[in-house]
Amino acid sequence: MDVGAEGAGMSEKESHVRNPDDFYGTPDWCVRAIATRFLPEFLSGTGMLVEPSAGDGAILKTMLALGVPAGRMVAVEKDPVRAAACNSLGVSVIEGDTLALTYANAGLVVMNPPYRQAREHVEHAIRQASPWGGTVVALLRLAFLGSKRRILFWQKYPADVLVLPERPSFTGDGRSDASEYAWFVWGPERGGRWKVLELDESCSPPKRRRQRQKALPIETKAEELPPPIDAATPTPEERAVDAVAEEAAAEPMPTLSPISAAVTGLLSAISPHEQALDAALASKDEWLAKQAARAGDDLPDFG
């Protein structure tokens, strides 16, 4: 599918080398995100589902998988190789320039227009579908809403906007550009409404459908486990400390120097005097406590 200019496609600022004719396939999940909104009504009618600038038929492939009969789908594609790819799907193929061709009984047009001609492709699709009361659904950048060049376009062709909650990748490697994307919808009783689409498991990007692998428990072999610690058996650290203590206990006490011996003797002589002083102070405190108690008993009672 050729991807859209003022809408879908890779950004010019990206290092990705652009396809010369703006061919970028539409991801399957993007189509599924909006298909159920339109297919029940479409299948109940008699109109055709048309994909302009169909590329290799990415949108048609998804529609086939969702149950749309190949006999009710038409692909319009100018590239002969891609047109042949669409023909292999069993759908009708109109080979030629989309903007130069007409297609009848267009009940539903689903498209991803070329990057540089998005507005022209949308206007052409609306003109083709309007006589049949058909609906046009186009995948475009959300920025398609802006620009002075499209003021008259929006006044003439108001649309509903269904915003994709995730950015699609058009390169097949999971990379996306810096743009947000939406499906723009034109048709009877359409215009002026917008909504962010909610994706379920049936229409989620591949990265969301991947199940995270649960962390497996790490199995350790018995021989790899450390031996149990016996509380009665000292550890190597404890044995080292005990050895140092034993060495210290075995060493003889050092001989005191004359000065150290004098100091030790002086402290020994002072010690008895300190004990006597402590006893005297204790006796004094006891005597003062008794005097204070006696003085309290002698006070008159003013109660």
C-alpha positions in Angstrom: 0.0 0.0 0.0 1.3 3.4 -0.9 1.5 5.5 2.2 0.5 9.0 2.7 2.0 12.2 2.1 0.3 14.7 4.2 -0.7 11.7 6.3 1.0 8.4 6.7 4.5 7.3 5.8 8.0 7.9 7.0 9.2 11.3 8.1 11.5 13.2 5.7 13.7 13.9 8.7 14.4 10.2 9.3 17.6 8.5 8.2 15.4 5.9 6.5 15.8 6.0 2.7 12.4 6.7 1.3 10.8 4.5 -1.3 10.9 6.5 -4.6 7.1 6.1 -5.1 6.2 6.2 -1.4 5.3 2.6 -1.0 5.0 1.5 2.6 2.7 -1.4 3.6 0.0 -0.8 6.2 0.4 -2.9 9.3 -2.3 -5.5 9.9 -3.1 -4.3 13.4 -3.9 -0.8 12.1 -6.6 -2.2 9.8 -8.0 -4.5 12.5 -8.3 -1.5 14.8 -11.0 0.1 12.7 -12.4 -2.8 10.6 -15.1 -3.9 13.1 -16.5 -0.4 13.1 -17.4 -0.6 9.4 -17.6 -4.2 8.2 -21.0 -5.2 9.7 -22.8 -2.4 7.9 -20.7 -2.9 4.7 -21.4 -6.7 4.6 -25.1 -6.1 5.1 -25.1 -4.1 1.8 -24.2 -4.7 -1.8 -21.4 -2.2 -2.3 -17.7 -2.9 -3.1 -14.8 -2.4 -0.8 -12.2 -0.5 -2.7 -8.5 0.1 -1.9 -7.0 2.9 -4.0 -3.2 2.9 -4.4 -3.4 -0.6 -3.0 0.3 -1.5 -3.3 0.6 -5.3 -2.7 -2.9 -5.3 -1.1 -2.0 -5.2 2.6 -5.4 -3.8 3.6 -7.2 -6.3 1.4 -5.3 -9.2 3.0 -6.5 -8.2 6.4 -10.1 -7.7 5.1 -9.9 -11.2 3.6 -8.8 -12.6 7.0 -11.7 -10.8 8.6 -14.2 -12.5 6.3 -14.8 -10.0 3.5 -15.4 -12.1 0.3 -12.7 -11.5 -2.4 -15.5 -11.0 -4.9 -16.6 -7.8 -3.1 -13.2 -6.1 -3.1 -11.4 -4.0 -5.7 -7.7 -3.0 -5.8 -6.5 0.1 -7.7 -2.7 0.0 -8.3 -0.4 1.5 -11.0 2.6 -0.7 -10.4 2.4 -3.9 -12.5 4.2 -6.1 -10.0 2.1 -5.0 -7.1 -1.1 -5.1 -9.2 -0.2 -8.8 -9.9 0.2 -9.4 -6.1 -3.3 -8.0 -5.5 -4.6 -10.2 -8.3 -3.2 -13.2 -6.6 -5.5 -12.5 -3.7 -8.5 -13.2 -5.9 -9.8 -9.6 -5.8 -10.7 -7.5 -8.8 -7.8 -5.3 -9.9 -7.8 -2.0 -11.8 -4.3 -1.2 -13.0 -3.5 2.4 -13.5 -3.2 5.8 -11.8 -5.8 6.1 -9.0 -6.4 9.8 -9.6 -7.2 9.1 -13.3 -9.6 6.2 -12.7 -13.2 5.9 -11.5 -14.7 3.0 -9.7 -18.4 2.3 -9.3 -20.5 1.1 -6.4 -17.9 2.1 -3.8 -19.7 1.3 -0.6 -16.5 1.4 1.5 -13.1 2.9 0.5 -10.2 2.0 2.8 -6.9 3.6 1.9 -3.4 4.7 2.9 -2.7 7.3 0.4 0.8 8.2 -1.0 2.8 10.6 1.1 3.0 13.6 -1.3 -0.6 13.4 -2.6 -2.7 12.5 0.4 -5.2 15.3 0.0 -5.7 14.7 -3.7 -6.3 11.0 -3.1 -8.8 11.7 -0.3 -10.8 14.2 -2.4 -10.8 11.8 -5.3 -12.0 8.9 -3.1 -14.8 11.1 -1.6 -16.0 12.0 -5.1 -16.1 8.3 -6.1 -17.9 7.1 -2.9 -20.4 10.0 -2.5 -22.8 9.0 -5.3 -23.2 5.6 -3.7 -23.6 6.9 -0.1 -20.2 5.2 0.6 -17.7 5.8 3.4 -14.1 6.7 3.0 -11.6 5.7 5.6 -8.0 6.9 5.2 -4.9 6.4 7.4 -3.1 9.7 7.8 -0.9 11.6 10.1 -2.8 13.4 12.8 -1.0 16.6 11.6 -3.3 16.3 8.5 -5.7 18.4 10.5 -3.4 21.4 10.4 -2.0 23.7 7.6 -3.5 26.7 6.0 -3.6 24.9 2.7 -6.3 22.6 4.0 -8.6 25.2 5.6 -11.0 25.1 2.6 -10.7 21.3 2.4 -11.9 20.8 6.0 -14.7 23.3 5.6 -15.9 21.3 2.6 -15.1 17.8 3.9 -15.4 17.5 7.7 -14.4 14.1 9.1 -14.5 11.9 12.1 -11.0 11.2 13.6 -10.1 7.8 15.2 -6.7 8.2 16.7 -4.3 5.2 17.0 -3.0 5.0 20.5 0.4 3.7 19.2 2.6 4.7 16.4 2.6 2.2 13.5 5.8 1.0 11.9 5.8 1.1 8.1 9.3 -0.2 7.6 8.9 -3.8 8.9 11.6 -3.4 11.5 9.5 -2.0 14.3 10.8 1.5 13.9 8.3 4.4 13.6 8.6 8.1 12.9 7.8 10.9 15.3 4.2 11.4 14.1 0.9 10.3 15.6 -1.6 8.6 13.2 -5.3 8.4 12.9 -8.0 6.9 10.7 -10.0 9.8 9.1 -13.6 8.9 8.2 -15.8 10.7 5.6 -19.3 9.7 4.7 -23.0 10.2 5.6 -23.5 11.7 9.0 -19.7 11.9 9.5 -17.7 14.9 10.7 -16.6 16.7 13.8 -16.1 13.8 16.2 -12.9 12.2 17.4 -11.9 9.3 19.6 -8.7 7.5 20.7 -9.1 3.9 19.7 -8.9 1.2 22.3 -6.8 -1.8 21.2 -7.5 -5.3 22.4 -5.4 -8.4 21.8 -6.9 -9.0 18.4 -5.7 -5.6 17.0 -2.6 -4.8 19.0 0.9 -4.1 17.6 3.2 -7.2 17.6 5.2 -5.9 20.6 2.0 -5.9 22.7 1.0 -9.4 21.7 4.3 -10.8 22.9 4.0 -12.5 26.2 6.8 -11.7 28.6 8.7 -14.8 29.6 8.4 -15.6 33.3 11.6 -15.7 35.2 12.6 -19.3 35.8 13.8 -20.2 39.3 17.5 -20.7 39.5 18.3 -24.3 40.4 21.6 -24.8 42.3 23.1 -28.2 42.5 23.7 -29.7 46.0 27.4 -29.8 45.5 27.5 -26.1 44.7 25.8 -25.1 48.0 28.1 -24.0 50.9 28.3 -26.5 53.8 26.1 -25.8 56.8 27.7 -23.8 59.6 28.0 -25.7 63.0 27.6 -23.2 65.8 29.9 -25.3 68.0 32.7 -25.1 65.4 34.6 -21.8 65.4 34.9 -20.0 62.1 38.4 -19.3 60.7 38.1 -15.6 61.8 37.2 -16.7 65.4 40.2 -19.1 65.5 42.5 -16.3 64.4 41.2 -14.0 67.2 41.7 -16.8 69.8 45.2 -17.4 68.6 46.2 -13.7 69.1 44.6 -13.7 72.6 46.5 -16.9 73.6 49.8 -15.4 72.4 49.2 -12.2 74.4 48.4 -14.2 77.5 51.6 -16.3 77.2 53.8 -13.2 77.1 55.3 -12.1 80.5 54.2 -8.8 81.9 56.6 -6.0 81.0 58.9 -4.7 83.8 57.9 -1.3 85.0 60.4 1.6 84.6 61.5 3.5 87.8 59.1 6.3 87.0 56.2 4.0 86.4 56.9 2.2 89.6 57.0 5.5 91.5 53.7 6.6 90.1 52.2 3.3 90.9 53.4 3.5 94.5 52.1 7.1 94.9 48.6 6.1 93.6 48.6 3.2 96.1 49.4 5.5 98.9 46.7 8.0 98.0 44.0 5.4 97.6 43.3 4.9 101.4 43.1 8.7 101.9 40.5 8.9 99.1 38.4 6.2 100.8 38.5 8.1 104.1 37.5 11.4 102.4 34.6 9.7 100.7 33.4 8.3 104.1 33.6 11.7 105.7 31.6 13.4 102.9 29.0 10.7 103.2 28.7 11.3 107.0 28.4 15.1 106.3 25.6 14.6 103.8 23.8 12.3 106.3 24.2 14.9 109.1 22.8 17.7 106.9 19.8 15.6 105.9 19.0 15.0 109.6 19.3 18.7 110.4 16.9 19.6 107.6 14.4 17.1 108.7 14.5 18.3 112.3 14.1 22.0 111.2 11.0 20.9 109.2 9.4 19.4 112.3 9.9 22.7 114.3 7.9 24.8 111.8 4.4 26.1 113.1 1.3 24.7 111.4 -0.6 27.5 109.7 -3.3 25.2 108.3 
